[in-house]
Amino acid sequence: MVRVMQAALWSSVAFVLLLLTACERPQAVQGGYRGTSQIQLYQPSTLAANVALNTVPEPEPVDDPDPEAPKLDEVYKNVQVLTDLSVLDFSRLMQAMSTWVAPEQGCSYCHNTKNLASDEKYAKIVARHMLQMTRNINNTWKTHVGETGVTCYTCHRGQPVPSGDWFKNPGLPTQVASDFMGGKHGQNTPTMATVGNASLPYDPLSKFLDSKDSPTIRVQGEKALAGTNGTSVKLAENTYGLMIYISNSLGVNCTFCHQTRAMANWQQSSPQRVTAWHGIRMVRDLNTTYLAKVGPLLPEHRLSAEGDYPKVGCATCHKGANKPLYGSKMLPDYPELGVGAKAPYAGGATAFKDVEGLNPYKSPPPKPKPPATPGTS
C-alpha cells in the first residue's frame, strides 16, 4: 500500500514538473530603476502572433512633381476636404486609402466608380470626416502621437470597419436593475471582457471616454468633507475598470505607467503616464467632435442592437501593442495627412436617410428600356 502511494505521489510530482517545463517563460523588460517593480512581462508567443497585425504595407510610389499637371478641380469634381493637394498627391493618397481600408472592395467601397463625384455612398461622407480627424490628430494631439502620427491604417489595418471600436454596454440580456443581491449598478456581471471579466463596473468607457464632458478620472478625493468630495467608491471602481481596459488595449500591466507603491504620485510615475493622460483626452475629443457626427450617417447594421453608434478607444489604434504598429512611422510617407486641419467637415448629408437626397453630383437614373417588340424575347 505504501509503495502504491509513493508511486502515485511521484507520478503527481512528475506531472506537475512536466506542466511547468511546458509553460512558456515570459520575457521581462525593465522600464525603471531596479527595485521599483517597473517591469513589463511579455509572452514571446503573443508578440510573435501580433507581428503580422503590426506590419505596415509598402508605401505607394511617389511620382516626380509635374509643373504642367492640371489643377485638382480640373480633374476631380466634388473634392471637399483634400483641396490643398496636387492631382498626383491626391491620386496617390486615394490609392493608399484603398489599400488601408478596403483592399478587397477597392475604390467601390466609397465611390460609384462610374461617377466618382457622386456622394451616393455613405462611406464617402464618413471618409471626409475621418480625413479631417486624422489631420487633427497629427497636428493637435502631438502630445500623444508625437512625430509618429497616424494614418487610416493605424486603426483600419485593411478592414473597412476597424477593430477595437466600442458601444455603450447595456449588460447581459437577462440582467435586471435589482435582484436578490440588491442594485448592482453595472457590477458583478460575468463575461465582460472590457474589464477583464472582473466584478468591476463593466462599462467604464461610456462613463470616461464618451465625450469631453466625461467626469474626472480619480480614485482619491481632493477634499475631505462630505458633500464637497465628488469622488466616491463607485467612481473609483469605474476608474479601476478603465485602467484594466487600457492595460489590455496596450498589452501591458499597471507598472507601464504607474509606480505601484504610489499609484497617484506623478513624480514617481513613468513618462508613459503623461502620454496616456493626453491620449484619454484625445479619445474624448475624437468621440465628441467626429464620431458623434459620423454616427447618424451609418446604416442600421453598423449600429448596436440598442441603436448606439461606434466610438473609438485605446484598443482602436493600439490593438494589444503599447505602440501602435510597434512604433512604425507611416506619416513621413504621407505628409498630406499631417497638414493642419481646418474646421470639421460640415457639408453634405448629416444622416443616413439624407445621403441620397443631398447629393450634388447624383448619378442620373438609368434610362428605361424600350418596350420589347412583339415576337421577340
VENLINZI-V195829 format. One line per field, one symbol per residue. ss: DSSP state (H for helix, E for strand, C for the rest). phi: phi as a letter, one per 40 degrees, with the letter a starting at -180 (. if undefined). psi: psi as a letter, one per 30 degrees, with the letter a starting at -180 (. if undefined). Layout:
# VENLINZI-V195829
ss: ???
phi: ???
psi: ???
This chain:
# VENLINZI-V195829
ss: CHHHHHHHHHHHHHHHHHHHHHCCCCEEEECCCCCCCCEEEECHHHHHHCCCCCCCCCCCCCCCCCCCCCCHHHHCCCCCCCCCCCHHHHHHHHHHHHHHHCCCCHHHHCCECCECCCCCCHHHHHHHHHHHHHHHHHHHCHHHHCCCCCCHHHHHCCCCCCCCCECCCCCCCCCCCEECCEECCCCCCCCCHHHCCCCCCCCHHHHHCCCCCCCCCCCCCCCCCCCCCCCCHHHHHHHHHHHHHHHHHHCCCHHHCCCCCCCCCHHHCCHHHHHHHHHHHHHHHHHHHHHHHHHCCCCHHHCCCCCCCCECCHHHHHCCCCCHHHHCCCHHHCHHHHCCCCCCCCCCCCCHHHCCCCCCCCCCCCCCCCCCCCCCC
phi: .cccccccccccccccccccccccccccbcbaccgbgcbbbbcdcccccccccbcccccccbccdbcccccdccbbbgcbbcccccdcccccccccccccbacccgdccbbcccacccbcbcccccccccccccccdcbcbccbcfccgbbdcdccfgbdbccgcabcccgcdccbcabccgccfgbfbcgccdbggcccdcbccccbbcaccccccabbccbcccgbcccbccccccccccccccdcccgbbdccbbcccadccccbccdcccccdccccccdcccccbccccdccccdccccccgcccbcacccccfgbcbdffgcbcddcbcccbcdcccddbcgcbadccdcccbcbccccccccccccdgbb
psi: eeeeeeeeeeeeeeeeeeeeffkkklkkkkgakkfggikkkkjeeeeefgeefgkklklkkkkkkjfgklleffeklhkfehfglleeeeeeeeeeeeeeeifeeaffefljffiffkgfkefeeeeeeeeeeeeeefefhffefbfeallefeeehgkejklglllkjfakefklekaffajfhglhjlgjfeghglglkfhfeeefgelfgklkjleklfkekkffjfkleeeeeeeeeeeeeeeeefhlaefeeljffiefjefgllffeeeeeeeeeeeeeeeeeeefeeeffkleffllffgllkllaefeeehgkfkkghgkjfeffifffgkkkakkkglalfleffeeehjfhkkkkkkkkkkkkkgl.
